[in-house]
């Protein structure tokens, strides 16, 4: 049985998140600059999103630019700031054909008005699509998202529209950037590192982790299928003792 058929023969995770690491190292091995690696990495999002959609995954979250990435050289940041619009312009027809919805998670006060407007317009025009939701995390940090949630709650308490004693875990969740998205089932990190780097701290609470040495631009459809098959062989007990039936 083909690898893809094996994956489709089992339960597919609803929400897959990817830390897309290794663009610069991949480019360096080919004698190219870091910007080339970032561009090829951005293009690879399209391939993996289309494959995820075909496999029946509901949500794919990708870590495109972190709140810590502002520490990088200015020319690299300037290039990265161009990628969201260039990416969408090149693949908007593919995403429209496959009914892929696009949303963005992260701060929007530091990315420039052009990017902010582009993100708002993209979310609006794709909001009714019923295929995969591609969640692009841009100027995103898990700690910042939780701070955003708590700040929003505090404002409601201050205004008297929410009582402090009524705050629950669901209250915090409902004030995240996109509370409608399900919790992450599988988090994949490419390029060998084994850490979560401030990514989706709330959503990863019960996620399974999969680490691969493959650099992100070289992480193709077959590598995604391997990660999913690995996930399907695990027992997810969510703190309990009962194992699932095989």
Secondary structure, 3 states (H helix, E strand, C coil): CCHHHHHHCCCCCCEEEEECCCHHHHHHHCCCCHHHHHHHHHHHHHHHHHHHHHHCCCEEEEEEEECCHHHCCHHHHHHHHHHHHHHHHHHHHHHHHCCCEEEEECCCCCCCHHHHHHHHHHHHHHCCCCCCEEEEEEEECHHHHHHHHHHHHHHHHHHCCCCHHHCCHHHHHCCCCCCCCCCCCEEEECCCCCCCCCCCCCCCCCCEEEECCCCHHHCCHHHHHHHHHHHHCCCCCCCCCCCCCC
